[in-house]
Amino acid sequence: MAEKTDTITPQDVIPMFDPRFLAETQRLEAQWRKEFNKIAARFGVDPATYQAYSHSGLPLKPVYFPQDVAHIAYEDIGSPGIFPYTRGLLAAQYQFMPWANQPVMGYGLPEETRERMDYLRSQGMTGYFGKTFYNLVYDLVSHEGVDPDHPAAKGRVGQCGMAVYNRRDMARLFDGLDLTQINVVHITGYETLPVFAHYLAYATQRGVPWNKLSGNTMNWYYQSAYCGMTTFPPQAGVDLAVELIQFCNDQMPQWNTLNLFGYGMEEAGATAIEEVAFSVAAGLDYARACIAQGLAPDNFLPRFGFQIAQANDFFEEIAKVRALRRMWAKACKALGASKPSAMHVRIHTHTSGVVLTAQQPLNNLVRTTLHALGAALAGTQAMEVSAYDEALAIPTEASHTQALRVQQIIQEETNITAVADPLGGSYYLEALTSQVEEAAGALLAEVERLGGYRHAHEFIRERIETSAQRWRDQIDTHERIVVGINQYVTDEVQKVEKFKVSAGAEQEAVRRLHILRAERDESRWQAAMAEVDDAVARFAHGENDHRMIPAMVAASQADATTGELMAVLKRHLGWRSPV
């Protein structure tokens, strides 16, 4: 006879609470209700019609009891480090290593951005296992896929990002740094592959094997559903993303290949529920495309990451992260994933920028601190805290430092790192997590009925625009209070220093570009660009021989620019306003 064990099987139904206990707590709730109704009446409020809502519109109770979570399967709440990872990815959260500091940086010429990189590192910006994380954003010119001498680039060079357009610019940015000891996040729009090619070409120039590089490529092609930039068609975007994922799967084991940009959705106006649903929808769409190309979920899914907003509704934003972890783990398991890392939601939190105000900007320090605390309590892996002046301009050195200090004070002074998921088990938070999961799951099902994310761009855009308008209307009608905007308004103007890109940056970037074109070997450049053109043409016509990325790297080595490489992609794949 087999030895009897206490192992729980999936068929077992184990209620979290004894029925007698629930009966008692229900009696307690009835007693509470009587007292609450008396207080409400004193304030002239009809308790029968009183109803509060989360910022996403979820109905909230005035207080929560055990019976509000009794319907939740205990394994869905579970434990940190155990499927479905509601309470965190690992059994130890921050006890032995805190989340990574990942301030976003990038402005002006590459050497100007390098100054900020070095400065923030000197101020204690740290990543994992001794590596420094550089979260680098490219400028508006790069996002449009042109070079700094293009007519459309005028006034935009080095604005909202760094002016890095070729391999030589990469050298100006990274020379002197050990590429094997840093983690570089390239924040691009649709210029993903040209920028990636420049970085690989530069690494080759330095003699660094690609399999020793650590970092992240955004692959944000899907954001055309909610960002009003010219872009590649949705199917072409999926194909480009999968090509990079497959390339890194084969050659770059330390490189993360897809960033699911929920932050951008919420910044565009999405609710927390929409951010979860549409992030999961985009991830599933790209995952299925990878599987269709023969990639194994356990191999490519661990490289997927999420960039998630942390905004003002403190508990809903925490519940959002927990619901996202649970939904994604279950979805990845259904795709065939079995490794824990293939079911993890690796989160880079970006505290909300859209809720920051230009009026009374110092108030933003309070907002961002609350956002950062919420992200830490939710169990993020890395964090960028928006600076208090970001409603006015990109951060100054002082405001950037202050934003880093917010993280460091929470890490070092609050003792929240001592306990994993300290809010786990809260009746309110667990109930709210399930509410978010249910609402996001229903919205995800709508996207799936439309054929998946790439076929639902119009639906997604309409939903986000509707939510953005509702948010604006709520502020205008004072249904939602924003301090300094529609409440507690003063005539006093808080004077803060505003960052400005150096006046000569654009002229210098153009001068360097002209020098590069004059000095490069024209015949080598032409031959390399012809290879790129042929590889992209084959890719566009379904004859992919996987030469496109190597051809772009070779072209970058021949001093091709981002604008030149993007021009080839635009010509063969199409380039249009988002649908």
Backbone hydrogen bonds, N-H to C=O, Kabsch-Sander energy under -0.5 kcal/mol:
donor,donor_aa,acceptor,acceptor_aa,energy
12,D,9,T,-1.7
14,I,12,D,-0.6
22,L,18,D,-2.2
23,A,19,P,-2.2
24,E,20,R,-1.7
25,T,21,F,-2.3
26,Q,22,L,-2.4
27,R,23,A,-1.7
28,L,24,E,-2.1
29,E,25,T,-2.2
30,A,26,Q,-2.0
31,Q,27,R,-1.8
32,W,28,L,-2.6
33,R,29,E,-2.7
34,K,30,A,-1.4
35,E,31,Q,-1.4
36,F,32,W,-2.7
37,N,33,R,-2.6
38,K,34,K,-1.5
39,I,35,E,-1.7
40,A,36,F,-2.7
41,A,37,N,-2.3
42,R,38,K,-1.6
43,F,39,I,-1.1
43,F,40,A,-0.7
44,G,41,A,-1.7
45,V,40,A,-2.6
49,T,46,D,-1.4
50,Y,46,D,-1.3
52,A,60,L,-0.9
54,S,58,L,-2.5
57,G,54,S,-1.8
60,L,52,A,-2.8
68,D,65,F,-2.0
69,V,66,P,-1.8
70,A,66,P,-0.7
72,I,69,V,-1.6
76,D,73,A,-1.5
77,I,73,A,-1.1
78,G,74,Y,-3.2
81,G,88,G,-2.4
82,I,79,S,-1.9
85,Y,82,I,-2.5
88,G,85,Y,-1.3
93,Q,91,A,-0.5
100,A,381,Q,-2.4
101,N,126,T,-3.1
102,Q,100,A,-0.6
102,Q,383,M,-3.1
105,M,135,N,-2.7
108,G,158,G,-2.3
108,G,161,G,-0.5
112,E,109,L,-0.9
113,T,109,L,-1.9
114,R,110,P,-2.2
115,E,111,E,-1.4
116,R,112,E,-1.4
117,M,113,T,-2.4
118,D,114,R,-2.7
119,Y,115,E,-2.2
120,L,116,R,-2.7
121,R,117,M,-1.9
122,S,118,D,-1.9
123,Q,119,Y,-1.0
124,G,121,R,-1.6
125,M,120,L,-2.0
127,G,131,K,-1.3
131,K,128,Y,-2.5
132,T,181,Q,-1.0
134,Y,132,T,-0.5
134,Y,183,N,-3.0
135,N,103,P,-0.8
135,N,133,F,-0.6
136,L,134,Y,-1.0
136,L,185,V,-2.4
137,V,105,M,-2.2
138,Y,187,I,-2.3
139,D,162,M,-1.8
140,L,156,R,-0.6
140,L,159,Q,-1.4
141,V,156,R,-0.6
143,H,139,D,-2.0
144,E,140,L,-1.4
145,G,141,V,-0.6
145,G,142,S,-1.4
146,V,141,V,-1.7
150,H,147,D,-2.1
153,A,150,H,-2.1
154,K,151,P,-1.1
156,R,153,A,-2.5
157,V,153,A,-0.7
159,Q,156,R,-1.7
162,M,137,V,-2.4
163,A,108,G,-3.0
164,V,162,M,-1.6
165,Y,163,A,-0.5
170,M,166,N,-1.7
171,A,167,R,-1.8
172,R,168,R,-1.8
173,L,169,D,-1.5
174,F,170,M,-2.6
175,D,171,A,-2.3
177,L,174,F,-2.4
179,L,177,L,-0.9
181,Q,178,D,-1.9
182,I,179,L,-0.5
183,N,132,T,-2.7
184,V,182,I,-0.5
184,V,214,S,-2.0
185,V,134,Y,-3.1
185,V,183,N,-0.6
186,H,184,V,-0.7
186,H,216,N,-2.3
187,I,136,L,-3.5
187,I,185,V,-0.9
188,T,186,H,-1.2
190,Y,143,H,-0.6
195,V,191,E,-2.1
196,F,192,T,-2.4
197,A,193,L,-2.7
198,H,194,P,-2.3
199,Y,195,V,-2.2
200,L,196,F,-2.3
201,A,197,A,-2.7
202,Y,198,H,-2.5
203,A,199,Y,-2.5
204,T,200,L,-2.4
205,Q,201,A,-2.1
206,R,202,Y,-1.8
207,G,203,A,-0.6
207,G,204,T,-1.2
208,V,203,A,-2.9
212,K,209,P,-1.8
213,L,210,W,-1.6
214,S,179,L,-0.6
214,S,182,I,-0.6
215,G,254,Q,-1.0
216,N,184,V,-2.1
217,T,256,N,-2.2
218,M,186,H,-0.9
220,W,189,G,-0.6
222,Y,219,N,-0.5
223,Q,220,W,-1.8
224,S,221,Y,-1.4
225,A,222,Y,-1.8
226,Y,223,Q,-2.0
227,C,223,Q,-2.0
229,M,227,C,-1.0
231,T,576,R,-3.4
237,G,233,P,-2.2
238,V,234,P,-2.1
239,D,235,Q,-2.4
240,L,236,A,-2.5
241,A,237,G,-2.3
242,V,238,V,-2.6
243,E,239,D,-2.0
244,L,240,L,-1.8
245,I,241,A,-2.4
246,Q,242,V,-2.9
247,F,243,E,-2.2
248,C,244,L,-2.7
249,N,245,I,-2.2
250,D,246,Q,-1.4
251,Q,247,F,-2.1
252,M,248,C,-2.0
255,W,252,M,-1.7
256,N,215,G,-2.8
257,T,303,R,-0.6
258,L,303,R,-1.0
259,N,218,M,-2.4
260,L,258,L,-0.5
260,L,305,G,-3.2
261,F,259,N,-0.9
262,G,260,L,-1.9
262,G,307,Q,-0.6
263,Y,307,Q,-2.6
265,M,261,F,-1.2
266,E,262,G,-2.3
267,E,263,Y,-2.6
268,A,264,G,-1.5
269,G,265,M,-0.5
269,G,266,E,-1.0
270,A,265,M,-2.5
275,E,271,T,-2.5
276,V,272,A,-2.0
277,A,273,I,-2.6
278,F,274,E,-2.8
279,S,275,E,-1.7
280,V,276,V,-2.4
281,A,277,A,-2.3
282,A,278,F,-2.4
283,G,279,S,-2.4
284,L,280,V,-2.7
285,D,281,A,-2.2
286,Y,282,A,-2.3
287,A,283,G,-2.4
288,R,284,L,-2.7
289,A,285,D,-1.6
290,C,286,Y,-1.9
291,I,287,A,-2.4
292,A,288,R,-2.3
293,Q,289,A,-0.8
293,Q,290,C,-0.7
294,G,291,I,-2.0
295,L,290,C,-2.1
299,N,296,A,-1.9
300,F,296,A,-1.8
301,L,297,P,-2.2
303,R,300,F,-1.4
304,F,301,L,-1.8
305,G,258,L,-2.8
306,F,346,R,-3.0
307,Q,260,L,-2.6
308,I,306,F,-0.6
308,I,348,H,-1.7
310,Q,350,H,-1.0
314,F,312,N,-1.6
317,E,313,D,-2.7
318,I,314,F,-1.2
319,A,315,F,-2.8
320,K,316,E,-2.5
321,V,317,E,-1.3
322,R,318,I,-1.9
323,A,319,A,-2.9
324,L,320,K,-2.4
325,R,321,V,-2.2
326,R,322,R,-1.9
327,M,323,A,-2.8
328,W,324,L,-2.7
329,A,325,R,-2.1
330,K,326,R,-2.0
331,A,327,M,-2.4
332,C,328,W,-2.9
333,K,329,A,-2.1
334,A,330,K,-1.9
335,L,331,A,-1.2
336,G,332,C,-0.5
336,G,333,K,-1.2
337,A,332,C,-2.4
342,A,339,K,-1.0
343,M,340,P,-2.0
344,H,341,S,-0.6
346,R,344,H,-0.9
347,I,345,V,-0.7
348,H,306,F,-3.1
349,T,347,I,-0.6
349,T,382,A,-3.2
350,H,308,I,-2.6
351,T,349,T,-0.5
351,T,384,E,-2.5
352,S,310,Q,-2.4
356,L,353,G,-1.4
363,N,360,Q,-2.1
364,N,361,P,-1.7
365,L,362,L,-1.4
366,V,362,L,-0.5
366,V,363,N,-0.9
367,R,363,N,-1.7
368,T,364,N,-3.0
369,T,365,L,-1.6
370,L,366,V,-2.2
371,H,367,R,-2.3
372,A,368,T,-2.7
373,L,369,T,-2.5
374,G,370,L,-2.4
375,A,371,H,-2.5
376,A,372,A,-2.3
377,L,373,L,-2.5
378,A,374,G,-1.7
379,G,375,A,-0.8
379,G,376,A,-0.8
380,T,375,A,-1.6
381,Q,347,I,-1.7
382,A,347,I,-1.5
383,M,100,A,-2.4
384,E,349,T,-2.7
386,S,384,E,-0.6
390,E,387,A,-1.7
392,L,389,D,-1.9
393,A,389,D,-2.1
400,H,396,T,-2.4
401,T,397,E,-2.0
402,Q,398,A,-2.2
403,A,399,S,-2.1
404,L,400,H,-1.8
405,R,401,T,-2.4
406,V,402,Q,-1.6
407,Q,403,A,-1.2
408,Q,404,L,-2.2
409,I,405,R,-2.8
410,I,406,V,-1.9
411,Q,407,Q,-2.7
412,E,408,Q,-2.6
413,E,409,I,-2.7
414,T,409,I,-0.6
414,T,410,I,-0.8
418,A,415,N,-1.3
419,V,416,I,-0.8
424,G,421,D,-1.7
426,S,423,L,-2.0
430,E,426,S,-2.9
431,A,427,Y,-2.1
432,L,428,Y,-2.8
433,T,429,L,-2.6
434,S,430,E,-1.8
435,Q,431,A,-2.0
436,V,432,L,-2.8
437,E,433,T,-2.5
438,E,434,S,-2.6
439,A,435,Q,-2.6
440,A,436,V,-3.0
441,G,437,E,-2.5
442,A,438,E,-1.9
443,L,439,A,-1.8
444,L,440,A,-2.7
445,A,441,G,-2.0
446,E,442,A,-1.3
447,V,443,L,-1.8
448,E,444,L,-2.5
449,R,445,A,-2.1
450,L,446,E,-1.1
450,L,447,V,-0.6
451,G,448,E,-1.7
452,G,447,V,-2.1
453,Y,281,A,-0.5
455,H,452,G,-1.4
456,A,453,Y,-1.9
460,I,456,A,-2.7
461,R,457,H,-2.8
462,E,458,E,-2.4
463,R,459,F,-2.2
464,I,460,I,-2.4
465,E,461,R,-2.7
466,T,462,E,-2.3
467,S,463,R,-2.2
468,A,464,I,-2.5
469,Q,465,E,-2.2
470,R,466,T,-2.1
471,W,467,S,-2.3
472,R,468,A,-2.0
473,D,469,Q,-2.6
474,Q,470,R,-2.5
475,I,471,W,-1.7
476,D,472,R,-2.4
477,T,473,D,-2.1
478,H,475,I,-1.1
479,E,474,Q,-1.5
480,R,474,Q,-2.2
484,G,487,Q,-3.4
485,I,482,V,-2.4
486,N,482,V,-2.0
487,Q,482,V,-0.9
494,Q,492,E,-0.6
495,K,493,V,-0.6
496,V,494,Q,-0.7
499,F,394,I,-0.6
505,A,502,S,-1.7
508,E,504,G,-2.3
509,A,505,A,-2.5
510,V,506,E,-2.2
511,R,507,Q,-2.3
512,R,508,E,-2.5
513,L,509,A,-1.9
514,H,510,V,-2.3
515,I,511,R,-2.0
516,L,512,R,-2.5
517,R,513,L,-2.3
518,A,514,H,-1.8
519,E,515,I,-2.3
520,R,516,L,-1.9
522,E,520,R,-0.9
525,W,521,D,-2.7
526,Q,522,E,-2.7
527,A,523,S,-2.3
528,A,524,R,-2.4
529,M,525,W,-2.7
530,A,526,Q,-2.1
531,E,527,A,-1.7
532,V,528,A,-2.0
533,D,529,M,-2.6
534,D,530,A,-2.3
535,A,531,E,-2.6
536,V,532,V,-2.8
537,A,533,D,-2.3
538,R,534,D,-2.3
539,F,535,A,-2.2
540,A,536,V,-2.9
541,H,537,A,-1.4
542,G,539,F,-1.4
543,E,538,R,-3.2
551,A,547,R,-2.5
552,M,548,M,-2.1
553,V,549,I,-2.4
554,A,550,P,-2.4
555,A,551,A,-2.1
556,S,552,M,-2.5
557,Q,553,V,-2.2
558,A,554,A,-1.0
559,D,556,S,-1.9
560,A,555,A,-2.3
562,T,165,Y,-2.4
565,L,561,T,-2.4
566,M,562,T,-2.8
567,A,563,G,-1.8
568,V,564,E,-1.1
569,L,565,L,-1.7
570,K,566,M,-2.9
571,R,567,A,-2.1
572,H,568,V,-1.9
573,L,569,L,-2.5
574,G,570,K,-1.8
576,R,231,T,-2.8
